[in-house]
Amino acid sequence: MAGRAPVACASVTPTLIWIVVALVVIGVYLSWTAGRLDRLHARLDAARAALDAQLLRRASVAQELATSGVLDPASSILLYEAAHAARQAERDHREVAESELSAALRAVFGESAQVEAVREIPGGVEAAGELAAAVRRVPMARRFHNDAVRAARALRRHRTVRWFRLAGHAPFPLAFEMDDTPPVALADRPGT
């Protein structure tokens, strides 16, 4: 009579189960953290693109006004050169060039007489409104960008992110610091 052969059962120890559970939990946490960091970097890229678009828009509108013939020659040259420098600035010098454009805008449009002169030309109401909108949007875009930078930096400083190199080769995010104080004459005219 053929008997049954005894089945050899490998006994799984509770310690091994706990080790596997711990490794799974750690893996899920690291994956979640890496995904969160990736989403923050995507948000940072989008905020940087929006900031670049607003800065470019502001410089373009300023350059158009400088070449419109409405402003006196000294103001036109000052505004044109600052806007051109801001549009052509390398990434390392962009903050300084944009701050200089802000200063030039304040110098040219520091008084409401210049804004009124722009508004009196054909299409001037739209041009003044576009400049006022561009000047208002730059600080908001910069604030959103710098908030995204702060959030990404905070997460990248965590030990877990550093030890496991979850940030990969992404550069450390840098805030965009510039003088974005608007000209008084444009800031006082919300409907412009």
C-alpha positions in Angstrom: 0.0 0.0 0.0 1.4 3.3 -1.0 1.3 5.6 1.9 1.2 9.3 1.8 4.4 11.1 1.9 4.5 13.6 4.7 4.3 17.2 3.3 7.2 19.4 4.3 5.9 22.7 5.4 8.2 25.5 5.7 7.2 27.4 8.7 7.1 31.2 8.2 8.2 32.9 11.3 6.3 36.0 12.6 9.6 37.9 12.6 9.9 37.4 8.8 6.3 38.6 8.3 7.0 41.8 10.3 10.1 42.5 8.3 8.2 42.1 5.0 5.4 44.3 6.3 7.9 47.0 7.5 9.7 47.0 4.1 6.4 47.3 2.2 5.3 50.3 4.5 8.7 52.0 4.0 8.5 51.4 0.2 5.0 52.9 0.1 6.1 55.9 2.1 9.2 56.5 0.0 7.1 56.2 -3.2 4.5 58.6 -1.8 7.2 61.1 -0.8 8.9 60.9 -4.2 5.6 61.5 -6.0 4.9 64.5 -3.8 8.3 65.9 -4.5 7.7 65.3 -8.2 4.4 67.1 -8.1 6.1 70.0 -6.3 8.8 70.2 -8.9 6.1 70.2 -11.7 4.2 73.0 -9.8 7.5 74.9 -9.5 8.1 74.6 -13.3 4.6 75.8 -14.1 5.0 78.8 -11.7 8.4 79.7 -13.2 6.9 79.6 -16.7 4.0 81.8 -15.6 6.5 84.2 -14.0 8.6 84.3 -17.1 5.5 85.0 -19.2 4.4 87.9 -17.0 7.9 89.4 -17.0 8.1 89.1 -20.8 4.6 90.7 -21.1 5.6 93.6 -18.9 8.8 94.2 -20.8 7.0 94.0 -24.1 4.3 96.5 -23.2 7.0 98.8 -21.8 9.0 98.5 -25.0 5.9 99.3 -27.1 5.1 102.4 -25.0 8.8 103.5 -25.3 8.6 103.4 -29.1 5.1 104.8 -29.4 6.3 108.5 -29.5 4.1 109.5 -26.6 6.8 109.8 -24.0 9.5 112.5 -24.0 12.8 111.3 -25.5 14.6 110.8 -22.2 11.8 108.7 -20.8 11.5 106.7 -24.0 15.2 105.9 -24.0 15.2 105.0 -20.3 12.2 102.8 -20.6 13.3 101.2 -23.9 16.8 100.3 -22.7 15.5 98.9 -19.4 12.8 96.8 -21.2 15.3 95.6 -23.8 17.8 94.6 -21.1 15.1 92.7 -19.2 14.1 90.8 -22.3 17.7 89.9 -23.2 19.1 89.2 -19.8 20.7 85.9 -19.1 19.2 83.7 -16.3 21.9 84.7 -13.8 21.3 88.5 -14.3 17.5 88.4 -14.9 16.6 89.5 -11.3 18.8 92.6 -11.6 17.5 93.5 -15.1 13.9 93.1 -14.0 14.5 95.3 -10.9 16.0 97.9 -13.2 12.9 97.8 -15.4 10.7 98.3 -12.3 12.8 101.3 -11.3 12.5 102.7 -14.9 8.8 102.2 -14.8 8.6 104.1 -11.5 10.7 106.9 -12.9 8.7 107.3 -16.1 5.2 106.7 -14.6 5.8 108.1 -11.2 3.3 110.9 -11.9 -0.2 110.5 -13.3 0.6 113.1 -16.0 2.6 110.5 -18.0 -0.2 108.0 -17.7 -2.8 110.6 -18.8 -0.5 111.4 -21.8 -0.5 107.8 -22.8 -4.3 107.5 -22.3 -4.9 110.5 -24.7 -3.3 108.9 -27.8 -5.4 106.6 -30.0 -5.3 103.2 -28.4 -3.8 104.7 -25.3 -6.5 103.6 -22.9 -5.9 100.0 -23.8 -2.1 100.5 -23.7 -2.2 102.1 -20.2 -4.6 99.3 -19.1 -2.3 96.6 -20.4 0.7 98.1 -18.7 -1.2 98.5 -15.4 -2.3 94.8 -15.6 1.2 93.6 -16.5 2.7 95.6 -13.6 0.1 94.1 -11.2 0.5 90.5 -12.4 4.3 90.4 -11.9 4.2 90.5 -8.1 1.5 87.9 -8.0 3.3 85.5 -10.3 6.5 86.0 -8.4 4.7 85.3 -5.1 3.3 82.0 -6.5 6.7 81.0 -7.8 8.4 81.8 -4.5 5.7 79.9 -2.6 6.3 76.8 -4.7 10.1 77.2 -4.1 9.5 77.3 -0.3 7.4 74.2 -0.4 9.9 72.3 -2.5 12.8 73.4 -0.4 11.0 72.4 2.8 10.4 68.9 1.5 13.9 68.5 0.1 15.4 69.3 3.5 13.8 66.3 5.1 16.3 63.6 6.0 14.4 60.9 4.2 14.6 62.8 0.9 18.3 63.5 1.3 19.3 60.0 2.5 17.4 58.2 -0.3 18.1 60.9 -2.9 14.5 61.2 -3.8 15.1 64.5 -5.6 17.3 62.8 -8.1 19.3 65.3 -10.2 16.8 68.2 -10.0 18.5 71.5 -9.2 17.8 73.0 -5.8 15.0 75.5 -6.3 15.9 79.2 -6.0 13.5 82.0 -5.2 13.2 84.9 -7.7 14.0 88.1 -5.8 13.5 91.4 -7.5 12.1 94.8 -6.9 8.6 94.7 -8.2 7.1 97.8 -6.6 4.7 99.3 -9.1 4.7 102.9 -10.3 2.4 105.0 -8.1 0.4 106.4 -11.0 -0.4 102.9 -12.3 -1.1 101.4 -8.9 -3.6 104.1 -8.0 -5.7 103.4 -11.1 -7.3 100.0 -10.7 -9.6 100.6 -13.6 -6.7 101.4 -16.0 
